[in-house]
Amino acid sequence: MVNKRVFAGLDKLHKLYPKQKIIIVAHGGIIKVLLISILKKKDRLEKSGMSNGGISTIYIENGEWKVKGCNHIEHLSNTQKTILR
């Protein structure tokens, strides 16, 4: 199951780099799997999309994964939009 593979990878990274900040770039579907599993809010998150370039922050505390922020896009507000013709 995807959920088990995602958390197995996350746990492995946590063991390899304890007490360090790690950046993971992933497809929106994988991010949703993480957030739904951690927050246990399946209905609300399944209906919402993940923004391209959005930042979600998770951390582990006492062996339990928690969400600090979800799908933040403020850093994208100053980007220029280019139209290709």
N, C-alpha and C positions, 0 to 999 in steps of 0.2 A: 504494500500500500504506500502511496506517495507520502502520507503523513509520517509514517515510520521512517522512511528514507530521509526525509527532510530533517527530522529531529535527530536521527543518527548522525548525519553530517554536522549539524549544529553542535551536538554534544562533543563530537570529535574535535571540532575547531576550538571549543571551549577548553578541552583538556590539553590541546597542543599550545594554546596561548592564554593561559590563565591570567586573570587580572589585567588583560590588555583589551584595548578597543579594536574591533575588527570591522572592516567594511565588507559587506557581501552585496554583490550586484546580481540581481535575480529577476526572472520573469514575474510578472504580476500574479500569475497563478500560484507560484511557489510562495510568494509573500502572503497571499490570501490564506493559504493553508496554514502558515505559521500564525498569523493573526487570529484566524478563526479558532484554532486549537488553543491558543493562549487565552484569548478573551472569552471564549465560549459564547460568542454572539454570532452564530452562523447566519441567521436570517438577515440581519442588518448588513453584514459584510458581504454576503453573497450577492446582494442586489447592487452594491456600490462597486464602481470600477477603481482600479489603481491607476493613478496618473503616471504617465511616462516621466521618469526623473524624480518621482515622489520619494521622500525619505521616511522610512518607518524605523523606529528605534526600539530594540528589545534588549533586555538584560536578564541576567540570572541572579537570583537572591535566595539564599538558603536552599539551593537545589531546585528552585522553581522559576520558570521563565515568565517574565512580565513585560508589558508593553509600556514604554515611556511616551512614545509619540507615533502617530499613524498617518501616513500618506501626506506629509507636509510638503508643500510646493512653493512656499514663500521665496525660496532662493531662485525660482524661475521667473519671478515677476519682472525683472529688469532685462531679460533676454530679448534680443531682437528677433522678429519673425521674418523669415525670408521666404518669398514665394518663388518657386522654380517654374519657369515656363518652358 
